[in-house]
Amino acid sequence: MDYGADAYRRFLLGDDYGLEQVIGLYKDSLIFFLMQYVKSAVIAEELT
């Protein structure tokens, strides 16, 4: 499984769609991670 590594490599080479794919893959996990620190789903979503 790739888990976004290919999309990230494409982003590093200048492909903006690669970044969109990485964000799509990890957005929910990042929100949950940030919620542990900021204690607010709204703020975590804004930070993401």
N, CA and C atoms as an extended XYZ file, in Angstrom:
144
Properties=species:S:1:pos:R:3:atomname:S:1:resname:S:1:resid:I:1 pbc="F F F"
N         0.830       -1.185        0.000 N   MET     1
C         0.000        0.000        0.000 CA  MET     1
C         0.875        1.248        0.000 C   MET     1
N         0.377        2.267       -0.599 N   ASP     2
C         1.140        3.490       -0.821 CA  ASP     2
C         0.960        4.499        0.312 C   ASP     2
N        -0.253        4.607        0.861 N   TYR     3
C        -0.580        5.534        1.938 CA  TYR     3
C        -0.179        6.975        1.653 C   TYR     3
N        -0.283        7.391        0.438 N   GLY     4
C        -0.051        8.776        0.100 CA  GLY     4
C         1.370        9.133       -0.275 C   GLY     4
N         2.285        8.186       -0.208 N   ALA     5
C         3.684        8.486       -0.519 CA  ALA     5
C         3.840        8.944       -1.966 C   ALA     5
N         3.139        8.290       -2.879 N   ASP     6
C         3.226        8.682       -4.286 CA  ASP     6
C         2.662       10.083       -4.498 C   ASP     6
N         1.535       10.374       -3.864 N   ALA     7
C         0.933       11.702       -3.981 CA  ALA     7
C         1.861       12.758       -3.393 C   ALA     7
N         2.507       12.441       -2.288 N   TYR     8
C         3.429       13.396       -1.673 CA  TYR     8
C         4.638       13.640       -2.571 C   TYR     8
N         5.171       12.590       -3.180 N   ARG     9
C         6.298       12.761       -4.104 CA  ARG     9
C         5.899       13.641       -5.284 C   ARG     9
N         4.683       13.433       -5.806 N   ARG    10
C         4.213       14.265       -6.912 CA  ARG    10
C         4.082       15.718       -6.482 C   ARG    10
N         3.585       15.948       -5.262 N   PHE    11
C         3.485       17.309       -4.738 CA  PHE    11
C         4.863       17.963       -4.665 C   PHE    11
N         5.848       17.226       -4.185 N   LEU    12
C         7.205       17.780       -4.089 CA  LEU    12
C         7.776       18.144       -5.452 C   LEU    12
N         7.272       17.468       -6.489 N   LEU    13
C         7.715       17.764       -7.847 CA  LEU    13
C         6.884       18.867       -8.505 C   LEU    13
N         5.947       19.452       -7.747 N   GLY    14
C         5.188       20.584       -8.254 CA  GLY    14
C         3.756       20.295       -8.645 C   GLY    14
N         3.266       19.089       -8.395 N   ASP    15
C         1.900       18.718       -8.744 CA  ASP    15
C         0.961       19.085       -7.598 C   ASP    15
N         0.184       20.156       -7.758 N   ASP    16
C        -0.722       20.603       -6.700 CA  ASP    16
C        -1.802       19.575       -6.394 C   ASP    16
N        -2.205       18.796       -7.379 N   TYR    17
C        -3.216       17.760       -7.136 CA  TYR    17
C        -2.682       16.705       -6.165 C   TYR    17
N        -1.375       16.480       -6.162 N   GLY    18
C        -0.778       15.552       -5.208 CA  GLY    18
C        -1.030       16.002       -3.785 C   GLY    18
N        -0.912       17.309       -3.533 N   LEU    19
C        -1.187       17.836       -2.193 CA  LEU    19
C        -2.657       17.653       -1.831 C   LEU    19
N        -3.549       17.882       -2.778 N   GLU    20
C        -4.976       17.669       -2.525 CA  GLU    20
C        -5.243       16.226       -2.120 C   GLU    20
N        -4.575       15.301       -2.771 N   GLN    21
C        -4.750       13.889       -2.430 CA  GLN    21
C        -4.229       13.584       -1.031 C   GLN    21
N        -3.077       14.139       -0.678 N   VAL    22
C        -2.518       13.906        0.655 CA  VAL    22
C        -3.465       14.461        1.711 C   VAL    22
N        -3.967       15.660        1.501 N   ILE    23
C        -4.892       16.267        2.455 CA  ILE    23
C        -6.149       15.412        2.574 C   ILE    23
N        -6.663       14.943        1.438 N   GLY    24
C        -7.851       14.096        1.468 CA  GLY    24
C        -7.641       12.812        2.248 C   GLY    24
N        -6.458       12.255        2.156 N   LEU    25
C        -6.151       11.003        2.852 CA  LEU    25
C        -6.019       11.189        4.358 C   LEU    25
N        -5.447       12.295        4.787 N   TYR    26
C        -5.073       12.445        6.192 CA  TYR    26
C        -5.852       13.507        6.957 C   TYR    26
N        -6.805       14.173        6.295 N   LYS    27
C        -7.533       15.274        6.928 CA  LYS    27
C        -8.230       14.846        8.215 C   LYS    27
N        -8.999       13.786        8.173 N   ASP    28
C        -9.762       13.363        9.353 CA  ASP    28
C        -8.841       12.979       10.507 C   ASP    28
N        -7.773       12.271       10.208 N   SER    29
C        -6.821       11.884       11.258 CA  SER    29
C        -6.169       13.107       11.880 C   SER    29
N        -5.842       14.087       11.062 N   LEU    30
C        -5.224       15.301       11.574 CA  LEU    30
C        -6.192       16.076       12.462 C   LEU    30
N        -7.448       16.118       12.073 N   ILE    31
C        -8.453       16.801       12.897 CA  ILE    31
C        -8.549       16.142       14.268 C   ILE    31
N        -8.641       14.809       14.293 N   PHE    32
C        -8.731       14.105       15.577 CA  PHE    32
C        -7.474       14.313       16.423 C   PHE    32
N        -6.315       14.332       15.786 N   PHE    33
C        -5.061       14.566       16.495 CA  PHE    33
C        -5.061       15.960       17.129 C   PHE    33
N        -5.436       16.969       16.354 N   LEU    34
C        -5.437       18.344       16.860 CA  LEU    34
C        -6.480       18.553       17.946 C   LEU    34
N        -7.593       17.821       17.873 N   MET    35
C        -8.644       17.964       18.886 CA  MET    35
C        -8.128       17.604       20.276 C   MET    35
N        -7.151       16.721       20.355 N   GLN    36
C        -6.578       16.360       21.650 CA  GLN    36
C        -5.901       17.556       22.307 C   GLN    36
N        -5.406       18.468       21.497 N   TYR    37
C        -4.683       19.620       22.025 CA  TYR    37
C        -5.564       20.843       22.209 C   TYR    37
N        -6.452       21.096       21.250 N   VAL    38
C        -7.234       22.334       21.310 CA  VAL    38
C        -8.601       22.140       21.939 C   VAL    38
N        -9.031       20.903       22.117 N   LYS    39
C       -10.301       20.561       22.792 CA  LYS    39
C       -11.527       21.158       22.098 C   LYS    39
N       -11.419       21.378       20.801 N   SER    40
C       -12.544       21.933       20.043 CA  SER    40
C       -12.478       21.426       18.598 C   SER    40
N       -13.572       20.799       18.179 N   ALA    41
C       -13.625       20.285       16.807 CA  ALA    41
C       -13.568       21.432       15.791 C   ALA    41
N       -14.220       22.526       16.110 N   VAL    42
C       -14.252       23.668       15.187 CA  VAL    42
C       -12.851       24.243       14.987 C   VAL    42
N       -12.130       24.435       16.074 N   ILE    43
C       -10.780       24.981       15.973 CA  ILE    43
C        -9.860       23.988       15.258 C   ILE    43
N        -9.990       22.702       15.575 N   ALA    44
C        -9.164       21.690       14.913 CA  ALA    44
C        -9.411       21.676       13.416 C   ALA    44
N       -10.666       21.821       13.000 N   GLU    45
C       -10.975       21.855       11.576 CA  GLU    45
C       -10.376       23.097       10.922 C   GLU    45
N       -10.442       24.227       11.613 N   GLU    46
C        -9.861       25.455       11.060 CA  GLU    46
C        -8.348       25.320       10.914 C   GLU    46
N        -7.705       24.730       11.900 N   LEU    47
C        -6.258       24.539       11.823 CA  LEU    47
C        -5.876       23.597       10.690 C   LEU    47
N        -6.691       22.587       10.495 N   THR    48
C        -6.426       21.635        9.421 CA  THR    48
C        -6.586       22.310        8.086 C   THR    48
